[in-house]
Amino acid sequence: MKIVFLILSTCLLALAAEAAPGERLENYTNKTVLIFTPHPDDDTFAVGGTMALLTKNRNRVVVVIYTNDNKGSYDQDMTSERLARIRKAEEEASCAVLGIPKENLIWLGHDDGELEYVPPKMLCGQVTKLIRQYRPDAILSVDPGEWYERWHKTDHRMAACNTIDAVRAAEFHLYYPEQLLVDKLQPYVVTNLYFLYTTTNDANYAVNIDSTMELKVAAITKQVSQFEPAVTKYRPDWEPATLAKLKEFYHQDQEKQDGHYVERFRYATEFNQK
């Protein structure tokens, strides 16, 4: 029994070591971080506190948005074109609160809910090129292993799997060779991956966001069209009482650890997801 316990303890220690990056994400300074989000809000909802920490520490944070989110409204007077403009403005306002200028937002422009119909080779190539261009110290993206993302929300599932496929492709020059031959983009190895929307059991990394929680909530409130009453009949602002309830909800709903606000990730290395 003692031998079994010793072996198990050794294995657990090895796993813990694998989950510990050489430098903590929240301590980054003067680095480049790419964040891939299915829609213009998932980044803020999931990791807005971490995004604010990164910008406060003088990192370059670039947000890549897969879709223009041009479908999610019950308002029958709304059009896809108008909704896309609204969602773009809201994302820009949300990211500005977190310290990210609109120049650091990259819109791939695919239709909401239809990411799985985009030609896979083209979609992977788009992200591979961005990885080779920006050469990030870390990537934050939806966890491709999380059960809800895999089986329910198509854009989340596609964004998660496409990003990790692009991480793999970016390493090898024979994937999308024109990016080297024409664009002069060298292959690049992504060594730090932080997956968001991960399950509690899979999460192995937590960021304390006490100092940026208010910024996260303020950024969330910029996503007006994603909440009632605007999602049913669009209006660009909030009733004060509704806004107060929203802020209270997110303060209560945000995950906590030992009395501190935290955002959880599954930390992995390279495309093999160690």
BAKEKE-989227 format. One record per residue (C-alpha): x, y, z. Coordinates in pm, whole numbers, plus 50000, padded with zeros to 5 digits. Layout:
# BAKEKE-989227
[[X Y Z]]
...
***
This chain:
# BAKEKE-989227
[[50000 50000 50000]]
[[50284 50240 50086]]
[[50450 50165 49752]]
[[50124 50232 49564]]
[[50076 50556 49756]]
[[50433 50664 49677]]
[[50388 50593 49308]]
[[50056 50780 49301]]
[[50205 51077 49484]]
[[50497 51089 49240]]
[[50259 51087 48943]]
[[50046 51363 49092]]
[[50354 51576 49156]]
[[50464 51524 48795]]
[[50122 51632 48669]]
[[50129 51938 48890]]
[[50471 52031 48757]]
[[50341 52002 48402]]
[[50060 52245 48483]]
[[50296 52510 48618]]
[[50427 52756 48357]]
[[50778 52892 48387]]
[[50635 53241 48437]]
[[50285 53309 48562]]
[[50054 53464 48306]]
[[49948 53742 48541]]
[[50314 53840 48589]]
[[50384 53886 48218]]
[[50532 54220 48117]]
[[50616 54341 47766]]
[[50495 54018 47608]]
[[50247 53938 47333]]
[[49928 53746 47408]]
[[49679 53634 47143]]
[[49320 53573 47255]]
[[49087 53381 47023]]
[[48716 53426 47089]]
[[48422 53273 46900]]
[[48203 53581 46947]]
[[48260 53943 47047]]
[[48185 53889 47416]]
[[48321 53546 47511]]
[[48662 53698 47581]]
[[48522 53950 47829]]
[[48277 53712 47996]]
[[48537 53440 48042]]
[[48866 53620 48106]]
[[48804 53995 48119]]
[[48986 54024 48450]]
[[49296 53852 48312]]
[[49285 54067 47999]]
[[49285 54380 48214]]
[[49577 54248 48420]]
[[49777 54181 48106]]
[[49725 54530 47968]]
[[49800 54692 48305]]
[[50134 54509 48298]]
[[50219 54663 47958]]
[[50166 54355 47746]]
[[50042 54365 47389]]
[[49705 54188 47391]]
[[49553 54108 47052]]
[[49198 53974 47034]]
[[49094 53767 46732]]
[[48715 53740 46691]]
[[48598 53452 46473]]
[[48243 53573 46402]]
[[48060 53903 46370]]
[[47777 53778 46597]]
[[47514 53897 46351]]
[[47231 53654 46436]]
[[47160 53657 46810]]
[[46863 53890 46847]]
[[46491 53829 46898]]
[[46412 54179 46769]]
[[46234 54126 46436]]
[[46314 54481 46329]]
[[46685 54400 46356]]
[[46892 54312 46050]]
[[47212 54107 46040]]
[[47406 54402 45903]]
[[47291 54636 46179]]
[[47349 54378 46450]]
[[47705 54318 46327]]
[[47774 54692 46355]]
[[47627 54701 46706]]
[[47827 54400 46820]]
[[48148 54546 46676]]
[[48096 54876 46858]]
[[48015 54695 47183]]
[[48326 54479 47161]]
[[48541 54784 47095]]
[[48388 54962 47395]]
[[48425 54654 47614]]
[[48789 54602 47523]]
[[48864 54973 47568]]
[[48755 54941 47932]]
[[49009 54657 47968]]
[[49285 54867 47811]]
[[49282 54712 47464]]
[[49254 54957 47171]]
[[49035 54876 46873]]
[[49349 54854 46659]]
[[49429 54534 46850]]
[[49102 54367 46752]]
[[49114 54138 46448]]
[[48778 54045 46298]]
[[48775 53731 46087]]
[[48417 53828 45997]]
[[48245 53491 45971]]
[[47869 53469 46021]]
[[47736 53391 46365]]
[[47638 53026 46409]]
[[47792 52923 46078]]
[[48159 52876 46158]]
[[48133 52504 46084]]
[[48040 52585 45724]]
[[48357 52786 45659]]
[[48607 52584 45448]]
[[48825 52420 45715]]
[[49158 52460 45535]]
[[49095 52831 45483]]
[[48987 52886 45845]]
[[49289 52706 45985]]
[[49515 52898 45748]]
[[49376 53231 45867]]
[[49468 53155 46227]]
[[49798 52987 46141]]
[[49904 53304 45962]]
[[49817 53521 46263]]
[[50015 53296 46496]]
[[50319 53312 46268]]
[[50279 53687 46230]]
[[50235 53782 46599]]
[[50452 53502 46746]]
[[50273 53514 47083]]
[[50424 53427 47419]]
[[50086 53274 47506]]
[[49752 53197 47348]]
[[49417 53207 47529]]
[[49137 53016 47360]]
[[48827 52806 47420]]
[[48911 52461 47556]]
[[48867 52204 47277]]
[[48815 51930 47537]]
[[48532 52087 47736]]
[[48211 51884 47699]]
[[47971 52177 47659]]
[[48179 52331 47382]]
[[48224 51999 47203]]
[[47861 51901 47187]]
[[47646 52211 47208]]
[[47763 52547 47076]]
[[47889 52507 46723]]
[[48089 52831 46699]]
[[48261 52757 47029]]
[[48340 52403 46924]]
[[48473 52509 46586]]
[[48678 52799 46723]]
[[48830 52575 46991]]
[[48929 52297 46753]]
[[49041 52530 46474]]
[[49269 52727 46705]]
[[49447 52420 46834]]
[[49479 52288 46478]]
[[49640 52617 46378]]
[[49879 52599 46673]]
[[49996 52266 46539]]
[[50017 52385 46179]]
[[50214 52698 46274]]
[[50508 52482 46386]]
[[50573 52312 46054]]
[[50675 52492 45735]]
[[50500 52238 45512]]
[[50161 52354 45643]]
[[50060 52657 45436]]
[[50406 52686 45275]]
[[50298 53002 45090]]
[[50307 53186 45421]]
[[50683 53131 45429]]
[[50752 53160 45057]]
[[50531 53463 44986]]
[[50470 53634 45321]]
[[50811 53546 45470]]
[[50649 53421 45791]]
[[50868 53169 45968]]
[[50716 52869 46149]]
[[50647 52931 46516]]
[[50607 52711 46824]]
[[50342 52820 47074]]
[[50472 52709 47413]]
[[50197 52837 47643]]
[[49827 52767 47599]]
[[49558 52878 47843]]
[[49220 52727 47768]]
[[48909 52907 47891]]
[[48557 52774 47939]]
[[48719 52463 48082]]
[[48552 52221 48323]]
[[48614 52249 48696]]
[[48783 51910 48700]]
[[49018 52003 48416]]
[[49109 52350 48540]]
[[49466 52354 48672]]
[[49543 52725 48679]]
[[49374 53022 48849]]
[[49435 53395 48811]]
[[49345 53626 49099]]
[[49143 53914 48950]]
[[49056 54106 49266]]
[[49232 54415 49131]]
[[49052 54407 48795]]
[[48711 54264 48884]]
[[48541 54605 48861]]
[[48692 54658 48517]]
[[48561 54319 48407]]
[[48209 54401 48524]]
[[48225 54743 48360]]
[[48338 54580 48034]]
[[48053 54328 48050]]
[[47800 54609 48081]]
[[47913 54740 47741]]
[[47768 54426 47581]]
[[47418 54575 47599]]
[[47267 54379 47310]]
[[47339 54046 47479]]
[[47104 54110 47769]]
[[46738 54181 47822]]
[[46559 54395 47734]]
[[46788 54481 47439]]
[[46810 54126 47307]]
[[46431 54119 47258]]
[[46381 54480 47150]]
[[46709 54658 47095]]
[[46793 54966 47295]]
[[47148 55101 47329]]
[[47139 55180 47701]]
[[47037 55048 48041]]
[[46767 55130 48289]]
[[46959 55213 48610]]
[[46781 54941 48811]]
[[46851 54677 48545]]
[[47216 54778 48527]]
[[47250 54756 48905]]
[[47102 54404 48901]]
[[47340 54297 48626]]
[[47643 54420 48819]]
[[47522 54249 49134]]
[[47470 53924 48944]]
[[47824 53918 48805]]
[[47976 53998 49143]]
[[47787 53702 49287]]
[[47841 53472 48989]]
[[48216 53524 48945]]
[[48408 53223 49068]]
[[48592 53266 49395]]
[[48876 53087 49568]]
[[48967 53150 49931]]
[[48756 53464 49925]]
[[48923 53603 49610]]
[[48778 53652 49263]]
[[48948 53416 49017]]
[[48936 53313 48654]]
[[49025 52951 48586]]
[[49207 52797 48292]]
[[49346 52468 48176]]
[[49713 52539 48119]]
[[49877 52332 47849]]
[[50195 52336 47645]]
[[50225 52307 47269]]
[[49969 52147 47044]]
[[49990 51809 47219]]
[[49803 51962 47516]]
[[50026 51823 47789]]
***
